[in-house]
Amino acid sequence: MAAAGEEASGGGDKYRSFMYGEGEKDTVWRLGSPPNYDVVNKLFEEERTKEWPEGSLEEKVQRLLKTWEMELVHKVRPEDQKSVHSQKFCSSTNGMRFLNRKDLMAIGSYNAFLQTKLPPEHRIYDPDKETLESGMATFLTAFPRGFAIEVLDVYSGPPRIVFKFRHWGHMEGPFMEHPPHGERVEFFGICIFHVDEEMKVEKAEFFYERGNFLASFLSAPAAAAAEAASGSGCPVMGGN
């Protein structure tokens, strides 16, 4: 899933590759120019739980993950995406069918990441009814400060990189018809990146608890709700 809180502008980025320089002179960007991740980078730096040394395997995997997300969302043409294998790349979430780059770019990263086999009537968010644009708008609105991601642990190195990640943001805007509760929404997951000798991703497999993540938008997290109920904090807007 892509980080929110982005606007097109110039400048460099500390955590992502393939955004600037001679190699990107012909890149076609969705917003007309490279995105600015300053807002979500600030959130990431303030609330990350791990700070990896530059050049470490963990830092390299985290950079690859962030770069992959950036390219998927912001580079219109598949040939401009340099973090993935040009022919082999595919991705799946929670054991669902694998999607190639054409599939992913058609439906959008949020809709791909939120695929489900639940009956439509039980879906809090229905990726089958959303477009790339509507999916991005939904989460950009809910997370005005961005949706940050960090790598927590790397269990194995290339060519089969297995790692644990954390994705989080603060629900300070409405999620569909649900009002903002202002609390952190986060989830943890496992990812497997199958990479080639150039560290280009050939296959990505993500596993996480989809239901708990989406339920977090409907009411404040348990700790905040308990505080409000005890009278020690302000009431939290939420509800089902």
N, C-alpha and C positions, 0 to 999 in steps of 0.2 A: 504494500500500500504506500502511496506517495505522501510526503510531508506536505502539510497545508501551510498557509500563511506566506504564500509566494507571490511576488510581482516581478514582471520583467524589468531588468535593469542591468547595468554593467557591473564590473567589479569581480574579484576573485572569490573562491570558496575554499575553506580550509579542509573540508571533509569529502569533497567530491572531485572526480577527475573528468576529463573530456568536456569541459565547459568553455574554455577559452584557448586562444593561441592559434597558430597556423593550421593545425589539424581540424579546427572547427570553422574555418572561414566560409565553407560552403554549406554548413549545417542549416537545415530548415527548422526553426523553433516554432512551437505552437503559439507562443505569445509574441513572436517577432524578434525576440532576442533572448539570451540566456536568462533563466530565472534568478531572482535574488532570494537566498535562503537566510538572510540575516535574522529574521524574526524567529524562525524555528531553530536556527543555530544557537541563539541566545537561550531559548528554552532548554535545548539539549545540554548546553554547558552548565546551566544553573541546576538541572535536576538529574543529570546522568549519575549512575551509581558506580561506573567504572571509567577510568581514564587510562587508555592504553598508550604505551610508549610508541613513538613514531618508528615505523619499520618493523614492529612486532607482527606476528601472524594475526593477532586479534585486531590490530589497527588496520591491517591490509584487508581483512575480511569485512570489517565495518565500512571501510571506504568503498569496497566493491559493492556491498549491499546498498549503500546510499547512492552510489553512482548508477547502479542498475535501476533503482526507483526513479531517479531524476531523468534518465534517458527514456524510460518507458512512458513517462507522462509528458515530457517536454520536447522530445525529438520526434517530429512528424514522420520522417522517413526511416524505415527499418535500417537502411544502409548507413545511417548516421549514428547508429547505436554501436558503440565500440566495446562495451562491457560484456556483450554476449556473442556467441558464435553465430555467424551470419546465416548458416543453413540449419544447424541442428537445434537451436534454442527452443525449449518448450518449458511450461511451468504448470504445476498443479497445486491445489490447496485441499488439505484434509482428505486426500485420496480420491478427489474428484478427477474427471477426465483431464488429460493434459491439453493445454492450449498453446498454439504456436504464436509467433510474434504478430501475425496478421490478426488472429483471434483477439489477443490481448489489447492491441491498439484499437480494435473496433469497439470493444465493450468497455474499456477503461480498467485501470488497476483496481479501483474499489470494487467494481462489480465482479471482477475476476476473483478477488480475494474473499468476497462474501458469497460465493456460490454455495448453494444448499440443496438438499433433497427434501427439505420440509415441504409439506403441502402449502400452497399459496396463502391460505387463510391463517396459517401459524407463523408467517414471516413478519418480523418487526420491520425489516428492510428487505425489499424484494428486488434482487439484482436483475431478474429477468424483465422487470418493467422499467428499469432505469437506463438512461443513456450514459455515455461517457461524460457528457456535459452536466447532466443532472446529478450524477454520482459525485463528481468533483464539487459541485455547488453545495450539496448536502453537507459534506464533511468540512469544506472550507468555512461554511457558516457556523457549524457547531464548534470548530476549533480555530478561532481567529488568531491565536498565537502559534498555531502550527500543531502538527502531529509528529512528534520526534521519535527517533528509533535509535537504539544502541545495541551493540553486541555484548552479551554478558559473559559467555564462555565459548571457547572453540574446542571441540572434542577431538577433531581430526583435521589434518591438513590436506592439501591437494594430493590427488585429483578428486577426492570425495570429501568436501569440507562440510562437517557437521557442526552446527553452532546453535546456541540459545540466544534469543533476542527479546527485547522489551520494546513495546510501542506504546506511546502515551501522549495525551494532550489534556487540556482543561476545557470542559464543556461550558464555554462562556457565551455561546450563541445557541439558538434553538436547533433541535434535531428533528426535522420534519415538523410534526405538529406538537412535539414535546418541548416545553420551555426549558431554558438552561438552568442547571443546578449549581454551576460554578466550580464543581469538584473535578478532580483528576479522573480521567477514564483511561485505563491501561489494560494491556494484556501481555502475556508471555507466550512464546512459542519456540518451536524447533524448526530449523531449516537445513536442508541438504542442498548444497551447491555442487554439481558435477562440473568440473572445469577442465579445460584443455591445458596444454603446456604453456600457453600465453596467459593463463588465468582468466580466460573468457568463459562465461557460464554457458554450458551446453544444455543443462537441465536444472530446474529449481523445484524443490518440493517443500511446501510449507505445511506445518501442523500447529493448530492452536484451537482454543475453545471459542467458537464463533458465537454461541448463544449467550455466554456470560458477558462477552464484549458488548454485544448489542443491548443486552438488558441493562448495562451500566448507564445508558442514555435515558432510561425511563425513570430512574430515581437516583438519589444521591448514594454514593457508596456507604456500606454499613457503618463505618466509623463516624461519618458525618451525620448520618441519620440518628445514630444513638446519641450523639452530642446534642442534636436539636431536641430529641425527645426528653433528654434529661433537664432541659432548660438552661444549659450552660452555653448555648450558642443560638444564633439566629435561626428561625425556621428556614428550611431549604425548600425551594420550589422544585417540584418534580411531579411524580404521579404516573400512573399507568394509563 
